[in-house]
Amino acid sequence: MVDVFAFSIGAFLTLVVVALHFAKGTERPAADDIVEEVLERRAATVPETDFPEPMNRAIGGGGGAAAAVAGGGEAEGELEEGGTEEAAGPGDIPEDEIEYYEVEFVKEGETIELANNEPILDQGEDHGWDLPYACRQGQCVSCGARITDGPSEDYVVHDNQQMLDDNELEEGYTLTCVAYPRGEFSIETNETP
């Protein structure tokens, strides 16, 4: 049977706790939002680099070369920082000399037309594919792919790739971030040696 006295004390204590809970007391002031201030201070302490963090897809991609000085009293082709003009890369093709090649993307199941003045990675992204990459400078293998038709150097020209050796190039491996098409071929993305 239920002990009426114990039940009464329990109900009374419960009501006291509920009343104290809802009683207006001294409010604790809300802390100021300092998130932006902390982020700005942190950003001020981190040195600027041209190399994005690996696997950070939010960062567009690497740094570019210094811009050439236009006009002024300096000779044409000199850079602002006193260097000499860089040699033309595989993407420096005049508009009237751009060629297009049919390239089959095996894993994506589609064949698209690629221009020879843009890297394969950029053109794949322009087509709406989420292709892998990290540095966009040929200094890692995150964007690695394999050309199934033979040695990669027969179908693409690399702009300063630093990771693949001659054997890997012979096996068809390429870095899509710095590979410019020079023929028609089939490619398997997300393939590394």
Disulfide bonds with the S-S distance in Angstrom:
none
